[in-house]
């Protein structure tokens, strides 16, 4: 399959998703919006993966490419492509579908559990998630659900942590793709420092790193299982 991904900042990459792509022999291309690149049309790929970033989905003055990106996401959805959004990516899919994305009232940074809904546990894609699982959170905005979406679940700090539209579009507010080494690299660059002091759900880098090996042993297999499931749904279409 041909996978294409949108990158918004150089320090937020694919993480374990890239390993899955290589292991399964898929083709992979990228649009780096922070370098001024333009996205291809949906006819050039089977999947679209939209990654994270620190910007708000409607921050057009500072990031004028956001309008074009949302149009590209809408085109992918209208073409029936498999679409996976992570963090900002999930927010952008929601916004491209006409749903609101606004500040959640608190910043969430660190490992904390997500509890799934009964509807998710009966969904043909979301049912692979257990009742509760650890996830790495790193956001201050909250998306409303796109029309017709199934809610995955929520955390203590944010009730909307993921969703699915039918069986080939998934948005995750949290990060399953980040490995312990990825988090160590982000911490070494001081990426988490600007979030400190923003509320009770913000953990220091030291705590995030101390919990990362054990938690990533759960999230890594979950990420792989989700990618495998989306691949099955893509080939069934």
N, C-alpha and C positions, 0 to 999 in steps of 0.2 A: 504493500500500500504506500501511497504518497501522503506524508504528513507535513504540514506547514505550521509554524508557530510564530506568534507575535511576541517580541521582547520590548520592554519599555525602559528598562535601565540595565546597565551592564552587569550589576551584581545579582540580578534575579534570573537565573538560568533554569534549565529543565530538570536539574538534579537527577534523580533516579529514572525519570522518564526517558532521558537520553540512553541510559543503559538498556532499557526495555526495547527501544527502537532498534538499537544495534543488534541486540540478541535475537530479535525477530526478523532482521534483514529488511526493514522498511527504509524507504527513501525519506530524507528529512531536509527541509529548507526553512529559511527564517526571514522574517521582516523585522529589522531593527529600527523601530520608530525613532529612537533617540539619536540615530544617525541620519535621519531624514529619508529613510527608504520608504518605498511605496509598495503596498500589498498587491499580490497578484489576484486575479479573479478566481472564484471557487472552482472553475473548470480545471485548474492546475493541481488540485489536491483532493484527497479523500477525507482527510481529517484536518480540522483547525484546532490548535491548542493556543489559548490566550493566557499568558502568564501574568505575574503580579507587578506591582510598582507602587510608589508612594503617593501618586497623584490621585485626585478625585476625578470621577468619570466625566464631569462637566467643567473641568478646569481648562477651558479652551484657550483663554488668553495666554496662559503660560505654555500650554501644549496644544498648539493649533492642529496637530495631526489627529487629535482625538475624534474629531468629527468624521474624518475619513476612515478611521479605524472602526467606529460604530457602524458606518455604512458597509464596510467590508464584512463585519460580523453578520449584519442583517442579510447580506447577499449569500453568505454561507448557509445561514438558517433557511432562507427561502429556497436554496438549491438542494436542501435535504442532506447536507453534509453532517458528519459526526463532529460535534464541537464540545471541547472540554475547556472550561475556564477555571482558573485558580486564583483566589484572592481578588485582586483588581479585575482579573479576567472574568470571574463570576459576576462581579458588579457590572462590567461592560456588557455582558450578555443580557442581564436584566434590563439595563438602560436601553440597549438596542431593541429590546422587545417592548419598550414603552413603560417599564416599571420605574419607580423612584429609587434613587440611591442617595441616602442622606447620612450625616454624622449619627452614630449610634448613641452618643452621649457619654461613651467611655472608650478608652483605648484598651485593646486586648493584645498582649504580647507575652508569649510563654506557652508551656504545655498545660493543657487542661482537657478534661473529657468532653466529648460530644455524645449526647444521648439521642438516639434515633426515634422517629415517630412510628406508629403502627402502620401508617400508609407506606412509609419507606420500606418497612420490613416485608411488605407484600408487593413491592415494585419489581419489575423484571431486571432492573439494573441495580437499584439501591439496596436490594435485599441481601447483597453480599456483605454489607456493613453489620457488625454486631450491635447489640443493644446499646453498648457504650464502648468507646474506644478513645485513646489519647490522640490529640492533634496539636500541631504547632500553630498558634494563632498569632497574627501580626496585622492588625487593622484598626481603624477608627471609624469606618463607615459601615452602614448596614443596608443591604438591598431588600426591596420588596420583591415578592415572588412574581415572575412573569405569569401572565394568564395561562391557566391550565397546568402549571407546574406542580409537582409533588415535593413537599418539604422533606428534606433528609432528616433534619433535627436541629438542635440548638445546644449552646453551652450556657454556663451560669451568666456570662457577660453579654451574650447575644443570642436571641432566640432563632435567628435565621442563619444557619451555618452551611446550608447546601440545598440543592434541589435538582430535579431532573425534569426535562420536557420530553415526553414520550420515552423512547429508549435509546436515543443517540445524542442527546444534549444534556450535559451535566455541568453544574456550577458548584464549586467548593470554595467557601470563604476561607478555609484553613489550608494548611500545607501538609500534604502527605509525601511530597517529592523530596523534601529536604532531608539529607542524610546528616549524620553526626559531623562528618567532615565539612559539609557545606555550612553548617551552623558555626563551626569553629572558625572558618574563613570569614564569615560575616562578622563574628565577634572581634576577630583580630583587626578588621578594618574599622571598627568603631561604629558599625551600622546601627546597632541597637541603642547606642548612648543617647541619641536625640529623643527617644521615647520615654526615658526614665523620668519618674515623678509625675506621670500623667494619669495616675489613678491606681486603685487597688488591684487591678488585673494586669499590671505591668510588672514582669519579673526582671531582675538583673541578669545580665549575660551569664554570670557564674552559675546561677540556678538553672538557666536554660541548658547550658552545656552539661551540667552534672546529670540532668535527666535525659539527655538526648540519646545516649546509646541504648538504654532500655526501651524508651518510647519508640525510637526509630526501628527497633526490631519488630514492632507491631505495625507501624505506619508503612514501612517499606513493602511488606507483603500485601497490605491493603491497596496500595497504589498499583502494584502489579496486577492484582485481581481485578481492579476497576478497568485498567487498560485492556486486559484480556477480555473482559465482558463487553466493553465497547467495540473491540475488534470483532467479536462474534456477531454483534448486532449490525456492524457495518457490512460484513460479508453476507449476512442474511438478506440485506436490503436489495 
